[in-house]
């Protein structure tokens, strides 16, 4: 049986890695039901980069659980170095290393049926400002890392709702798509 819900998990990798999980009814993505978030959760990972990447992969498998072929869409911040950035601190490249480890773990099959997509930071921060997060009741007090991850998850959802091909890339299992019909509504 096809899963009723689908998940998107935003990841803000680095020395402290924030994650933010959003669950929606798949019919609101792939059919004509109204959009809406059913539940959300968040947290942080700290410690060695390898440990963080391994813990993210474990969390992804837990989120999928027994929902065959309907793993979460993981939207990770793609880190791009500003040419004017003159730091030699190796910590500045931590997001790149964690992103690479996540790619390897997915390649090795340790991401269950999840997809992994990298998204430019600027897209997420323009789409979901602090004010908009507060207005929608999605603001998480305290951690900048969790808020950045929430922006990536929510931006990924919006992009998927606006672009059927992007949605199908995030959740490639055909049974989720509901007879290839598309509602065209934007969350």
ABEGO torsion letter per residue (X at the ends): XBBABBBBBBBBBEABBBBBBBBBBAAAAABABBBEBABBBBBBBBEBAAAAAAAAAAAAAAAAEABBGBBBBBBBBBBBBBAABABABAAAAAAAAAAAAAAAAAAAGAAEABBBBBBBAAAAAAABBAAAAAAAGABBBGBAAAAAAAAAAAAAAAAAAABAAAAAAABABAAAAGGGBBAGBBX
